[in-house]
Amino acid sequence: MPHPKRKISKSRRDKRRTHYKAEAPTLTTCQTTGAIHLPHRAYTVDGNVYYNGKVLIEKAAVA
């Protein structure tokens, strides 16, 4: 198995890891409902499931 020939210092190791960052997700606002959601994903508003501004699944009416 390969072994490092020299110890990698903490500063060198951390410099390499600077590019791995958490990014805030891109959010969009629905024109129909005004809900904020991830783009190209279905989302719920008041129990109804929407996609692309249209109702996919309506909430069942409780009798």
PDB file of N, H, CA, C and O in Angstrom:
ATOM      1  N   MET A   1       0.835  -1.186   0.000  1.00  0.00           N
ATOM      2  CA  MET A   1       0.000   0.000   0.000  1.00  0.00           C
ATOM      3  C   MET A   1       0.880   1.250   0.000  1.00  0.00           C
ATOM      4  O   MET A   1       1.926   1.270   0.649  1.00  0.00           O
ATOM      5  N   PRO A   2       0.465   2.291  -0.722  1.00  0.00           N
ATOM      6  CA  PRO A   2       1.287   3.503  -0.755  1.00  0.00           C
ATOM      7  C   PRO A   2       1.197   4.277   0.559  1.00  0.00           C
ATOM      8  O   PRO A   2       0.147   4.335   1.199  1.00  0.00           O
ATOM      9  N   HIS A   3       2.310   4.858   0.933  1.00  0.00           N
ATOM     10  H   HIS A   3       3.163   4.810   0.413  1.00  0.00           H
ATOM     11  CA  HIS A   3       2.376   5.685   2.139  1.00  0.00           C
ATOM     12  C   HIS A   3       2.959   7.035   1.754  1.00  0.00           C
ATOM     13  O   HIS A   3       3.787   7.122   0.848  1.00  0.00           O
ATOM     14  N   PRO A   4       2.529   8.090   2.440  1.00  0.00           N
ATOM     15  CA  PRO A   4       3.115   9.399   2.140  1.00  0.00           C
ATOM     16  C   PRO A   4       4.590   9.429   2.556  1.00  0.00           C
ATOM     17  O   PRO A   4       4.968   8.938   3.619  1.00  0.00           O
ATOM     18  N   LYS A   5       5.400  10.018   1.689  1.00  0.00           N
ATOM     19  H   LYS A   5       5.092  10.417   0.825  1.00  0.00           H
ATOM     20  CA  LYS A   5       6.827  10.094   2.003  1.00  0.00           C
ATOM     21  C   LYS A   5       7.100  11.177   3.044  1.00  0.00           C
ATOM     22  O   LYS A   5       8.000  11.040   3.873  1.00  0.00           O
ATOM     23  N   ARG A   6       6.316  12.255   2.995  1.00  0.00           N
ATOM     24  H   ARG A   6       5.585  12.367   2.322  1.00  0.00           H
ATOM     25  CA  ARG A   6       6.454  13.351   3.945  1.00  0.00           C
ATOM     26  C   ARG A   6       5.097  13.680   4.544  1.00  0.00           C
ATOM     27  O   ARG A   6       4.058  13.463   3.921  1.00  0.00           O
ATOM     28  N   LYS A   7       5.122  14.202   5.752  1.00  0.00           N
ATOM     29  H   LYS A   7       5.966  14.377   6.259  1.00  0.00           H
ATOM     30  CA  LYS A   7       3.880  14.603   6.403  1.00  0.00           C
ATOM     31  C   LYS A   7       3.319  15.847   5.726  1.00  0.00           C
ATOM     32  O   LYS A   7       4.047  16.804   5.460  1.00  0.00           O
ATOM     33  N   ILE A   8       2.030  15.823   5.456  1.00  0.00           N
ATOM     34  H   ILE A   8       1.439  15.046   5.672  1.00  0.00           H
ATOM     35  CA  ILE A   8       1.359  16.994   4.904  1.00  0.00           C
ATOM     36  C   ILE A   8       0.983  17.901   6.078  1.00  0.00           C
ATOM     37  O   ILE A   8       0.296  17.473   7.005  1.00  0.00           O
ATOM     38  N   SER A   9       1.433  19.144   6.032  1.00  0.00           N
ATOM     39  H   SER A   9       1.991  19.492   5.279  1.00  0.00           H
ATOM     40  CA  SER A   9       1.155  20.050   7.146  1.00  0.00           C
ATOM     41  C   SER A   9      -0.324  20.414   7.177  1.00  0.00           C
ATOM     42  O   SER A   9      -1.038  20.272   6.184  1.00  0.00           O
ATOM     43  N   LYS A  10      -0.759  20.880   8.324  1.00  0.00           N
ATOM     44  H   LYS A  10      -0.179  20.995   9.130  1.00  0.00           H
ATOM     45  CA  LYS A  10      -2.171  21.250   8.478  1.00  0.00           C
ATOM     46  C   LYS A  10      -2.540  22.398   7.550  1.00  0.00           C
ATOM     47  O   LYS A  10      -3.637  22.421   6.993  1.00  0.00           O
ATOM     48  N   SER A  11      -1.634  23.345   7.382  1.00  0.00           N
ATOM     49  H   SER A  11      -0.742  23.327   7.834  1.00  0.00           H
ATOM     50  CA  SER A  11      -1.943  24.484   6.513  1.00  0.00           C
ATOM     51  C   SER A  11      -2.052  24.048   5.050  1.00  0.00           C
ATOM     52  O   SER A  11      -2.929  24.525   4.330  1.00  0.00           O
ATOM     53  N   ARG A  12      -1.178  23.152   4.607  1.00  0.00           N
ATOM     54  H   ARG A  12      -0.466  22.764   5.192  1.00  0.00           H
ATOM     55  CA  ARG A  12      -1.245  22.669   3.226  1.00  0.00           C
ATOM     56  C   ARG A  12      -2.521  21.853   3.008  1.00  0.00           C
ATOM     57  O   ARG A  12      -3.181  21.980   1.976  1.00  0.00           O
ATOM     58  N   ARG A  13      -2.856  21.022   3.981  1.00  0.00           N
ATOM     59  H   ARG A  13      -2.320  20.919   4.819  1.00  0.00           H
ATOM     60  CA  ARG A  13      -4.081  20.220   3.901  1.00  0.00           C
ATOM     61  C   ARG A  13      -5.304  21.128   3.838  1.00  0.00           C
ATOM     62  O   ARG A  13      -6.212  20.897   3.039  1.00  0.00           O
ATOM     63  N   ASP A  14      -5.329  22.155   4.675  1.00  0.00           N
ATOM     64  H   ASP A  14      -4.592  22.343   5.324  1.00  0.00           H
ATOM     65  CA  ASP A  14      -6.482  23.054   4.720  1.00  0.00           C
ATOM     66  C   ASP A  14      -6.577  23.923   3.468  1.00  0.00           C
ATOM     67  O   ASP A  14      -7.680  24.270   3.047  1.00  0.00           O
ATOM     68  N   LYS A  15      -5.443  24.279   2.865  1.00  0.00           N
ATOM     69  H   LYS A  15      -4.547  23.997   3.206  1.00  0.00           H
ATOM     70  CA  LYS A  15      -5.482  25.039   1.615  1.00  0.00           C
ATOM     71  C   LYS A  15      -6.163  24.233   0.517  1.00  0.00           C
ATOM     72  O   LYS A  15      -6.913  24.784  -0.290  1.00  0.00           O
ATOM     73  N   ARG A  16      -5.905  22.939   0.487  1.00  0.00           N
ATOM     74  H   ARG A  16      -5.296  22.492   1.142  1.00  0.00           H
ATOM     75  CA  ARG A  16      -6.528  22.067  -0.509  1.00  0.00           C
ATOM     76  C   ARG A  16      -8.026  21.982  -0.294  1.00  0.00           C
ATOM     77  O   ARG A  16      -8.784  21.857  -1.256  1.00  0.00           O
ATOM     78  N   ARG A  17      -8.461  22.046   0.948  1.00  0.00           N
ATOM     79  H   ARG A  17      -7.846  22.148   1.730  1.00  0.00           H
ATOM     80  CA  ARG A  17      -9.878  21.870   1.263  1.00  0.00           C
ATOM     81  C   ARG A  17     -10.693  23.154   1.180  1.00  0.00           C
ATOM     82  O   ARG A  17     -11.895  23.122   1.445  1.00  0.00           O
ATOM     83  N   THR A  18     -10.088  24.276   0.825  1.00  0.00           N
ATOM     84  H   THR A  18      -9.112  24.302   0.610  1.00  0.00           H
ATOM     85  CA  THR A  18     -10.823  25.541   0.815  1.00  0.00           C
ATOM     86  C   THR A  18     -11.900  25.579  -0.253  1.00  0.00           C
ATOM     87  O   THR A  18     -12.840  26.366  -0.141  1.00  0.00           O
ATOM     88  N   HIS A  19     -11.793  24.762  -1.276  1.00  0.00           N
ATOM     89  H   HIS A  19     -11.029  24.122  -1.367  1.00  0.00           H
ATOM     90  CA  HIS A  19     -12.753  24.822  -2.376  1.00  0.00           C
ATOM     91  C   HIS A  19     -14.028  24.043  -2.092  1.00  0.00           C
ATOM     92  O   HIS A  19     -15.001  24.172  -2.835  1.00  0.00           O
ATOM     93  N   TYR A  20     -14.045  23.238  -1.035  1.00  0.00           N
ATOM     94  H   TYR A  20     -13.254  23.133  -0.432  1.00  0.00           H
ATOM     95  CA  TYR A  20     -15.242  22.475  -0.691  1.00  0.00           C
ATOM     96  C   TYR A  20     -16.095  23.313   0.235  1.00  0.00           C
ATOM     97  O   TYR A  20     -15.865  23.342   1.444  1.00  0.00           O
ATOM     98  N   LYS A  21     -17.084  24.000  -0.329  1.00  0.00           N
ATOM     99  H   LYS A  21     -17.271  23.977  -1.311  1.00  0.00           H
ATOM    100  CA  LYS A  21     -17.913  24.898   0.457  1.00  0.00           C
ATOM    101  C   LYS A  21     -19.374  24.503   0.316  1.00  0.00           C
ATOM    102  O   LYS A  21     -19.789  23.930  -0.692  1.00  0.00           O
ATOM    103  N   ALA A  22     -20.130  24.816   1.333  1.00  0.00           N
ATOM    104  H   ALA A  22     -19.794  25.281   2.152  1.00  0.00           H
ATOM    105  CA  ALA A  22     -21.578  24.643   1.251  1.00  0.00           C
ATOM    106  C   ALA A  22     -22.148  25.850   0.520  1.00  0.00           C
ATOM    107  O   ALA A  22     -21.806  26.990   0.834  1.00  0.00           O
ATOM    108  N   GLU A  23     -23.012  25.600  -0.450  1.00  0.00           N
ATOM    109  H   GLU A  23     -23.290  24.673  -0.704  1.00  0.00           H
ATOM    110  CA  GLU A  23     -23.624  26.684  -1.211  1.00  0.00           C
ATOM    111  C   GLU A  23     -25.102  26.757  -0.892  1.00  0.00           C
ATOM    112  O   GLU A  23     -25.749  25.735  -0.658  1.00  0.00           O
ATOM    113  N   ALA A  24     -25.630  27.961  -0.882  1.00  0.00           N
ATOM    114  H   ALA A  24     -25.105  28.791  -1.072  1.00  0.00           H
ATOM    115  CA  ALA A  24     -27.057  28.145  -0.663  1.00  0.00           C
ATOM    116  C   ALA A  24     -27.811  27.648  -1.901  1.00  0.00           C
ATOM    117  O   ALA A  24     -27.388  27.914  -3.026  1.00  0.00           O
ATOM    118  N   PRO A  25     -28.921  26.929  -1.707  1.00  0.00           N
ATOM    119  CA  PRO A  25     -29.658  26.424  -2.866  1.00  0.00           C
ATOM    120  C   PRO A  25     -30.328  27.563  -3.637  1.00  0.00           C
ATOM    121  O   PRO A  25     -30.713  28.580  -3.058  1.00  0.00           O
ATOM    122  N   THR A  26     -30.457  27.375  -4.942  1.00  0.00           N
ATOM    123  H   THR A  26     -30.144  26.550  -5.412  1.00  0.00           H
ATOM    124  CA  THR A  26     -31.152  28.342  -5.787  1.00  0.00           C
ATOM    125  C   THR A  26     -32.649  28.146  -5.609  1.00  0.00           C
ATOM    126  O   THR A  26     -33.159  27.043  -5.804  1.00  0.00           O
ATOM    127  N   LEU A  27     -33.348  29.198  -5.245  1.00  0.00           N
ATOM    128  H   LEU A  27     -32.934  30.095  -5.087  1.00  0.00           H
ATOM    129  CA  LEU A  27     -34.790  29.112  -5.008  1.00  0.00           C
ATOM    130  C   LEU A  27     -35.532  29.960  -6.023  1.00  0.00           C
ATOM    131  O   LEU A  27     -35.022  30.980  -6.487  1.00  0.00           O
ATOM    132  N   THR A  28     -36.742  29.533  -6.366  1.00  0.00           N
ATOM    133  H   THR A  28     -37.157  28.705  -5.989  1.00  0.00           H
ATOM    134  CA  THR A  28     -37.594  30.297  -7.264  1.00  0.00           C
ATOM    135  C   THR A  28     -38.938  30.535  -6.582  1.00  0.00           C
ATOM    136  O   THR A  28     -39.300  29.835  -5.637  1.00  0.00           O
ATOM    137  N   THR A  29     -39.661  31.520  -7.069  1.00  0.00           N
ATOM    138  H   THR A  29     -39.367  32.089  -7.837  1.00  0.00           H
ATOM    139  CA  THR A  29     -40.985  31.848  -6.535  1.00  0.00           C
ATOM    140  C   THR A  29     -42.034  31.484  -7.572  1.00  0.00           C
ATOM    141  O   THR A  29     -41.907  31.839  -8.744  1.00  0.00           O
ATOM    142  N   CYS A  30     -43.066  30.780  -7.141  1.00  0.00           N
ATOM    143  H   CYS A  30     -43.169  30.492  -6.189  1.00  0.00           H
ATOM    144  CA  CYS A  30     -44.139  30.368  -8.041  1.00  0.00           C
ATOM    145  C   CYS A  30     -45.000  31.580  -8.401  1.00  0.00           C
ATOM    146  O   CYS A  30     -45.358  32.377  -7.534  1.00  0.00           O
ATOM    147  N   GLN A  31     -45.326  31.710  -9.681  1.00  0.00           N
ATOM    148  H   GLN A  31     -45.035  31.062 -10.385  1.00  0.00           H
ATOM    149  CA  GLN A  31     -46.174  32.814 -10.124  1.00  0.00           C
ATOM    150  C   GLN A  31     -47.623  32.614  -9.687  1.00  0.00           C
ATOM    151  O   GLN A  31     -48.339  33.592  -9.471  1.00  0.00           O
ATOM    152  N   THR A  32     -48.067  31.360  -9.553  1.00  0.00           N
ATOM    153  H   THR A  32     -47.485  30.566  -9.728  1.00  0.00           H
ATOM    154  CA  THR A  32     -49.451  31.062  -9.203  1.00  0.00           C
ATOM    155  C   THR A  32     -49.696  31.198  -7.713  1.00  0.00           C
ATOM    156  O   THR A  32     -50.622  31.893  -7.295  1.00  0.00           O
ATOM    157  N   THR A  33     -48.864  30.534  -6.900  1.00  0.00           N
ATOM    158  H   THR A  33     -48.112  29.970  -7.239  1.00  0.00           H
ATOM    159  CA  THR A  33     -49.114  30.476  -5.458  1.00  0.00           C
ATOM    160  C   THR A  33     -48.247  31.433  -4.649  1.00  0.00           C
ATOM    161  O   THR A  33     -48.590  31.766  -3.514  1.00  0.00           O
ATOM    162  N   GLY A  34     -47.143  31.875  -5.208  1.00  0.00           N
ATOM    163  H   GLY A  34     -46.864  31.605  -6.130  1.00  0.00           H
ATOM    164  CA  GLY A  34     -46.228  32.736  -4.474  1.00  0.00           C
ATOM    165  C   GLY A  34     -45.327  31.973  -3.520  1.00  0.00           C
ATOM    166  O   GLY A  34     -44.629  32.580  -2.708  1.00  0.00           O
ATOM    167  N   ALA A  35     -45.334  30.646  -3.607  1.00  0.00           N
ATOM    168  H   ALA A  35     -45.901  30.153  -4.267  1.00  0.00           H
ATOM    169  CA  ALA A  35     -44.511  29.818  -2.728  1.00  0.00           C
ATOM    170  C   ALA A  35     -43.066  29.805  -3.228  1.00  0.00           C
ATOM    171  O   ALA A  35     -42.811  29.843  -4.432  1.00  0.00           O
ATOM    172  N   ILE A  36     -42.141  29.751  -2.295  1.00  0.00           N
ATOM    173  H   ILE A  36     -42.348  29.720  -1.317  1.00  0.00           H
ATOM    174  CA  ILE A  36     -40.725  29.646  -2.630  1.00  0.00           C
ATOM    175  C   ILE A  36     -40.354  28.167  -2.618  1.00  0.00           C
ATOM    176  O   ILE A  36     -40.649  27.459  -1.654  1.00  0.00           O
ATOM    177  N   HIS A  37     -39.702  27.693  -3.695  1.00  0.00           N
ATOM    178  H   HIS A  37     -39.463  28.268  -4.478  1.00  0.00           H
ATOM    179  CA  HIS A  37     -39.392  26.269  -3.818  1.00  0.00           C
ATOM    180  C   HIS A  37     -38.144  26.091  -4.671  1.00  0.00           C
ATOM    181  O   HIS A  37     -37.663  27.038  -5.294  1.00  0.00           O
ATOM    182  N   LEU A  38     -37.623  24.861  -4.693  1.00  0.00           N
ATOM    183  H   LEU A  38     -38.014  24.092  -4.188  1.00  0.00           H
ATOM    184  CA  LEU A  38     -36.497  24.532  -5.551  1.00  0.00           C
ATOM    185  C   LEU A  38     -36.981  24.428  -6.994  1.00  0.00           C
ATOM    186  O   LEU A  38     -38.076  23.919  -7.229  1.00  0.00           O
ATOM    187  N   PRO A  39     -36.201  24.894  -7.965  1.00  0.00           N
ATOM    188  CA  PRO A  39     -36.650  24.810  -9.353  1.00  0.00           C
ATOM    189  C   PRO A  39     -36.679  23.362  -9.842  1.00  0.00           C
ATOM    190  O   PRO A  39     -35.878  22.532  -9.413  1.00  0.00           O
ATOM    191  N   HIS A  40     -37.606  23.078 -10.740  1.00  0.00           N
ATOM    192  H   HIS A  40     -38.257  23.753 -11.089  1.00  0.00           H
ATOM    193  CA  HIS A  40     -37.776  21.756 -11.346  1.00  0.00           C
ATOM    194  C   HIS A  40     -38.106  20.678 -10.321  1.00  0.00           C
ATOM    195  O   HIS A  40     -37.727  19.520 -10.497  1.00  0.00           O
ATOM    196  N   ARG A  41     -38.806  21.047  -9.256  1.00  0.00           N
ATOM    197  H   ARG A  41     -39.113  21.987  -9.114  1.00  0.00           H
ATOM    198  CA  ARG A  41     -39.223  20.101  -8.216  1.00  0.00           C
ATOM    199  C   ARG A  41     -40.680  20.363  -7.875  1.00  0.00           C
ATOM    200  O   ARG A  41     -41.142  21.502  -7.932  1.00  0.00           O
ATOM    201  N   ALA A  42     -41.392  19.322  -7.525  1.00  0.00           N
ATOM    202  H   ALA A  42     -41.016  18.396  -7.479  1.00  0.00           H
ATOM    203  CA  ALA A  42     -42.766  19.481  -7.059  1.00  0.00           C
ATOM    204  C   ALA A  42     -42.728  20.024  -5.632  1.00  0.00           C
ATOM    205  O   ALA A  42     -41.781  19.759  -4.892  1.00  0.00           O
ATOM    206  N   TYR A  43     -43.755  20.785  -5.245  1.00  0.00           N
ATOM    207  H   TYR A  43     -44.524  21.001  -5.847  1.00  0.00           H
ATOM    208  CA  TYR A  43     -43.804  21.385  -3.918  1.00  0.00           C
ATOM    209  C   TYR A  43     -45.246  21.433  -3.444  1.00  0.00           C
ATOM    210  O   TYR A  43     -46.175  21.411  -4.251  1.00  0.00           O
ATOM    211  N   THR A  44     -45.430  21.498  -2.129  1.00  0.00           N
ATOM    212  H   THR A  44     -44.676  21.515  -1.473  1.00  0.00           H
ATOM    213  CA  THR A  44     -46.776  21.482  -1.559  1.00  0.00           C
ATOM    214  C   THR A  44     -47.150  22.865  -1.040  1.00  0.00           C
ATOM    215  O   THR A  44     -46.326  23.588  -0.479  1.00  0.00           O
ATOM    216  N   VAL A  45     -48.420  23.209  -1.244  1.00  0.00           N
ATOM    217  H   VAL A  45     -49.090  22.622  -1.699  1.00  0.00           H
ATOM    218  CA  VAL A  45     -49.007  24.421  -0.691  1.00  0.00           C
ATOM    219  C   VAL A  45     -50.396  24.043  -0.199  1.00  0.00           C
ATOM    220  O   VAL A  45     -51.252  23.657  -0.996  1.00  0.00           O
ATOM    221  N   ASP A  46     -50.627  24.151   1.101  1.00  0.00           N
ATOM    222  H   ASP A  46     -49.932  24.465   1.748  1.00  0.00           H
ATOM    223  CA  ASP A  46     -51.923  23.825   1.731  1.00  0.00           C
ATOM    224  C   ASP A  46     -52.377  22.412   1.399  1.00  0.00           C
ATOM    225  O   ASP A  46     -53.571  22.181   1.207  1.00  0.00           O
ATOM    226  N   GLY A  47     -51.458  21.470   1.329  1.00  0.00           N
ATOM    227  H   GLY A  47     -50.488  21.657   1.485  1.00  0.00           H
ATOM    228  CA  GLY A  47     -51.809  20.076   1.080  1.00  0.00           C
ATOM    229  C   GLY A  47     -51.904  19.702  -0.385  1.00  0.00           C
ATOM    230  O   GLY A  47     -51.973  18.515  -0.704  1.00  0.00           O
ATOM    231  N   ASN A  48     -51.909  20.672  -1.288  1.00  0.00           N
ATOM    232  H   ASN A  48     -51.853  21.636  -1.029  1.00  0.00           H
ATOM    233  CA  ASN A  48     -51.925  20.389  -2.722  1.00  0.00           C
ATOM    234  C   ASN A  48     -50.493  20.328  -3.242  1.00  0.00           C
ATOM    235  O   ASN A  48     -49.636  21.097  -2.805  1.00  0.00           O
ATOM    236  N   VAL A  49     -50.238  19.420  -4.166  1.00  0.00           N
ATOM    237  H   VAL A  49     -50.934  18.796  -4.521  1.00  0.00           H
ATOM    238  CA  VAL A  49     -48.907  19.278  -4.747  1.00  0.00           C
ATOM    239  C   VAL A  49     -48.903  20.004  -6.088  1.00  0.00           C
ATOM    240  O   VAL A  49     -49.735  19.730  -6.953  1.00  0.00           O
ATOM    241  N   TYR A  50     -47.959  20.932  -6.256  1.00  0.00           N
ATOM    242  H   TYR A  50     -47.283  21.155  -5.554  1.00  0.00           H
ATOM    243  CA  TYR A  50     -47.840  21.733  -7.470  1.00  0.00           C
ATOM    244  C   TYR A  50     -46.550  21.398  -8.187  1.00  0.00           C
ATOM    245  O   TYR A  50     -45.563  21.011  -7.562  1.00  0.00           O
ATOM    246  N   TYR A  51     -46.561  21.546  -9.504  1.00  0.00           N
ATOM    247  H   TYR A  51     -47.364  21.860 -10.012  1.00  0.00           H
ATOM    248  CA  TYR A  51     -45.351  21.494 -10.304  1.00  0.00           C
ATOM    249  C   TYR A  51     -45.561  22.419 -11.489  1.00  0.00           C
ATOM    250  O   TYR A  51     -46.572  22.338 -12.186  1.00  0.00           O
ATOM    251  N   ASN A  52     -44.598  23.296 -11.708  1.00  0.00           N
ATOM    252  H   ASN A  52     -43.776  23.362 -11.142  1.00  0.00           H
ATOM    253  CA  ASN A  52     -44.650  24.245 -12.819  1.00  0.00           C
ATOM    254  C   ASN A  52     -45.912  25.118 -12.762  1.00  0.00           C
ATOM    255  O   ASN A  52     -46.471  25.469 -13.800  1.00  0.00           O
ATOM    256  N   GLY A  53     -46.352  25.461 -11.560  1.00  0.00           N
ATOM    257  H   GLY A  53     -45.898  25.176 -10.717  1.00  0.00           H
ATOM    258  CA  GLY A  53     -47.497  26.342 -11.388  1.00  0.00           C
ATOM    259  C   GLY A  53     -48.845  25.668 -11.556  1.00  0.00           C
ATOM    260  O   GLY A  53     -49.870  26.347 -11.492  1.00  0.00           O
ATOM    261  N   LYS A  54     -48.886  24.355 -11.768  1.00  0.00           N
ATOM    262  H   LYS A  54     -48.053  23.804 -11.819  1.00  0.00           H
ATOM    263  CA  LYS A  54     -50.142  23.634 -11.963  1.00  0.00           C
ATOM    264  C   LYS A  54     -50.322  22.598 -10.865  1.00  0.00           C
ATOM    265  O   LYS A  54     -49.349  22.047 -10.351  1.00  0.00           O
ATOM    266  N   VAL A  55     -51.580  22.337 -10.511  1.00  0.00           N
ATOM    267  H   VAL A  55     -52.371  22.785 -10.930  1.00  0.00           H
ATOM    268  CA  VAL A  55     -51.877  21.356  -9.463  1.00  0.00           C
ATOM    269  C   VAL A  55     -51.690  19.959 -10.029  1.00  0.00           C
ATOM    270  O   VAL A  55     -52.298  19.603 -11.039  1.00  0.00           O
ATOM    271  N   LEU A  56     -50.844  19.166  -9.374  1.00  0.00           N
ATOM    272  H   LEU A  56     -50.350  19.454  -8.554  1.00  0.00           H
ATOM    273  CA  LEU A  56     -50.682  17.764  -9.769  1.00  0.00           C
ATOM    274  C   LEU A  56     -51.619  16.875  -8.967  1.00  0.00           C
ATOM    275  O   LEU A  56     -52.327  16.038  -9.527  1.00  0.00           O
ATOM    276  N   ILE A  57     -51.619  17.064  -7.641  1.00  0.00           N
ATOM    277  H   ILE A  57     -51.044  17.745  -7.186  1.00  0.00           H
ATOM    278  CA  ILE A  57     -52.432  16.246  -6.756  1.00  0.00           C
ATOM    279  C   ILE A  57     -53.187  17.184  -5.826  1.00  0.00           C
ATOM    280  O   ILE A  57     -52.584  17.975  -5.101  1.00  0.00           O
ATOM    281  N   GLU A  58     -54.505  17.088  -5.854  1.00  0.00           N
ATOM    282  H   GLU A  58     -54.995  16.445  -6.443  1.00  0.00           H
ATOM    283  CA  GLU A  58     -55.320  17.918  -4.961  1.00  0.00           C
ATOM    284  C   GLU A  58     -55.493  17.219  -3.634  1.00  0.00           C
ATOM    285  O   GLU A  58     -55.529  15.991  -3.553  1.00  0.00           O
ATOM    286  N   LYS A  59     -55.600  18.023  -2.599  1.00  0.00           N
ATOM    287  H   LYS A  59     -55.571  19.020  -2.665  1.00  0.00           H
ATOM    288  CA  LYS A  59     -55.832  17.482  -1.268  1.00  0.00           C
ATOM    289  C   LYS A  59     -57.230  16.889  -1.211  1.00  0.00           C
ATOM    290  O   LYS A  59     -58.196  17.494  -1.675  1.00  0.00           O
ATOM    291  N   ALA A  60     -57.322  15.697  -0.633  1.00  0.00           N
ATOM    292  H   ALA A  60     -56.537  15.206  -0.256  1.00  0.00           H
ATOM    293  CA  ALA A  60     -58.622  15.045  -0.527  1.00  0.00           C
ATOM    294  C   ALA A  60     -59.469  15.807   0.481  1.00  0.00           C
ATOM    295  O   ALA A  60     -58.988  16.169   1.554  1.00  0.00           O
ATOM    296  N   ALA A  61     -60.724  16.051   0.139  1.00  0.00           N
ATOM    297  H   ALA A  61     -61.115  15.757  -0.733  1.00  0.00           H
ATOM    298  CA  ALA A  61     -61.644  16.759   1.029  1.00  0.00           C
ATOM    299  C   ALA A  61     -62.048  15.838   2.163  1.00  0.00           C
ATOM    300  O   ALA A  61     -62.456  14.700   1.931  1.00  0.00           O
ATOM    301  N   VAL A  62     -61.936  16.326   3.382  1.00  0.00           N
ATOM    302  H   VAL A  62     -61.605  17.250   3.571  1.00  0.00           H
ATOM    303  CA  VAL A  62     -62.324  15.542   4.553  1.00  0.00           C
ATOM    304  C   VAL A  62     -63.817  15.724   4.777  1.00  0.00           C
ATOM    305  O   VAL A  62     -64.303  16.845   4.926  1.00  0.00           O
ATOM    306  N   ALA A  63     -64.534  14.612   4.799  1.00  0.00           N
ATOM    307  H   ALA A  63     -64.138  13.701   4.678  1.00  0.00           H
ATOM    308  CA  ALA A  63     -65.997  14.682   4.942  1.00  0.00           C
ATOM    309  C   ALA A  63     -66.414  14.720   6.391  1.00  0.00           C
ATOM    310  O   ALA A  63     -67.608  14.780   6.688  1.00  0.00           O
TER     311      ALA A  63
END
